[in-house]
Structure formats: C-alpha cells, structure tokens
Amino acid sequence: MDVHRLRLLREFADRGSVGAVADAMRLTPSAVSQQLKVLAREAGIDLLEQQGRGLRLTDAGRALVLRADEVIAAVDRAAEEMAARSRTTVGTVRLAMFPSAAALLLPGLLSATRSSGIDLVAADVDVPYGSAPDALADHDLVLTHRDERAPSITSPRVRSAVVMREPVDLVVPPDHRLSEQESVSLDDLDDEDWISVRGGFPVDDVLLSLATVTGVAPRVVHRINDFAVIEAMVAAGHGIALMPRHAVRHPQVHRLVLSGVRAARVYEILHRPTALERRVNAAVAEDIRGLCASIE
C-alpha cells in the first residue's frame, strides 16, 4: 500500500470529510476520492462507506488507520534521522497550546528547544477539552487542560499524560468585603456576581463543580475567555472570578485560596500513540514536563 495514500486515509480519519482533506493537502476533492479508492483496491476491502450525503470509515478503514499511524511514524523517524545527519536542525515539532499555558511556558520552551537544535512551531488553540484531540490533525503535540475532576480522554488514536496541576483561586476587587482575607470558604460566596469563561472550559467546569458542592448556582454575569480581561473587570468591581493561580497578574486584584475544597485544572499533553517515538517530539514533551515541574 502506498504511503501517500495511507496519509490521505489518516487525514480523512482526522478531518472527517474528503473536502477537508483536499483543503489540508492542497488537492482537489476528486483527486482525494480517487486516491482513497485506489487504496481500497490495494487493501482488498472497502475502507469508506456512505453516511447520508458524506462518507465514513468502515471497520476495516478504522483498523487500517491505526496501522497507517504506525507506518507513517516509521517513515517520519527515518526522515528525521536523515535530516539530523544533513542539517544543524534536528527536526521540526508542531505544538498547539492553550493561550494561558503559552504565556506561562512558551518563552522558556522556545529557549530550551533552540539550544537543542529543534525547530519548534507553536500555535495557540483555545478550544474545550473534548475538542482538543482535533488539533492533532495539524500538530504533533497538543498541550490542553481540564478540570481535575473530569476524566481524561480515551481513544485508540490519542494518548494523554498529565504534566501539571494548577490550583484555581478566587480573585476579588481591592475593596471587596473579602479582600482582607487570605482564604475563603464556599459558604461566603452564595450572593456574588461572577465573571467566568465560556462553558466547556476548565475554569467554568470548576465553577460548576463548586456549585454542585454548595447546591447554589453561581450568578454568572459575563463570560470572557481572556484572563487579562477578566482580571481588569474584577479590578474595576464588575464581579468576582475563579482564575488559575499562575494566570493572576493584575496588581489590583486580591487572590484568595479556596478552603475546604480541591479546585484545580490539570495540564495534559495529547499525542498520537507513536508520536513520542520521534526523538524531537519526546524531547519537547520532556522539556514541557521539566518547565511544569519547576513551576509547581
């Protein structure tokens, strides 16, 4: 079976449609369809079947995608070794990170990878945890986050590893009734205006978890996904908020530890099962672990 066609099949598994594969691979949809039909003839079995107006993988197609991951990983490792012998750069790693992790880790990570000769190409991807594996279509590693109470993603084509736990604290305005305290219990927060992130993101998941504990639904008046904006709104007296500890930077907000509960988000690296067999991917993952350990 042709490796290029196996790549197209994997792209279809990642992206879900012939049109999306064509866009990603800079081909026409008809060319993609033709190549996938040839691959099916090479495999001797149908790999795709009709689903409504589109296509989906058959059981055989899904099984072949897992083997395609292994074959492509082996080819990529060979290319990486040859590149290391001919160039000063030992390889390229495509990394997706959620924005607050990028602010915290990316400067140090770029310094570490540069000294190792790794070409790190980073991008910020701000999506709910459940959608984070989709970014593996375009990236080798995805650094994502979830509420520590939420289960980790399980999939035959996705592996995950927790690299850091970051407590979630309460931030209040400087003149707030609780601003002289260092910690606060949930019982003191039953009549507040809250500023939160959009639903499905870890900090909002933590807020909902705390609401389950207290039995009181929070009165969320604003939803903003930029922590710098949230801090500015809190500082101006427009509400209180939960924020990850290392994201709190505004000099005019007061941070309180939540007492009596565990509230945190965890950082996870997602990757394909064979991704860490590439030395450069493994090196970047290890650099991320080291940076997270130095912060914790």
Salt bridges, closest charged atoms under 4 A:
GLU11 OE1 - ARG15 NE 2.48
ASP14 OD1 - ARG157 NH1 2.83
ASP14 OD1 - ARG272 NH2 2.39
GLU42 OE2 - ARG5 NH1 2.45
GLU49 OE2 - ARG56 NE 2.84
ASP59 OD1 - ARG62 NH2 2.15
ASP69 OD1 - ARG10 NH1 3.60
ASP69 OD2 - ARG157 NE 2.87
GLU70 OE2 - ARG67 NH1 3.18
ASP76 OD1 - ARG7 NH2 2.91
GLU80 OE2 - ARG278 NH2 3.61
GLU81 OE2 - ARG85 NH2 3.42
ASP138 OD1 - ARG15 NH2 2.55
ASP140 OD1 - ARG94 NH2 3.16
GLU148 OE1 - ARG165 NE 2.83
GLU148 OE1 - ARG262 NH2 3.36
GLU166 OE1 - ARG265 NE 2.80
ASP169 OD2 - ARG245 NE 2.73
ASP169 OD2 - ARG255 NH1 2.82
ASP191 OD1 - ARG219 NH1 3.15
GLU192 OE2 - HIS176 NE2 3.19
GLU192 OE2 - ARG177 NH2 2.66
ASP193 OD1 - ARG219 NE 2.70
ASP204 OD1 - ARG223 NH1 2.79
GLU268 OE2 - ARG146 NE 2.81
GLU277 OE1 - ARG77 NH1 2.37
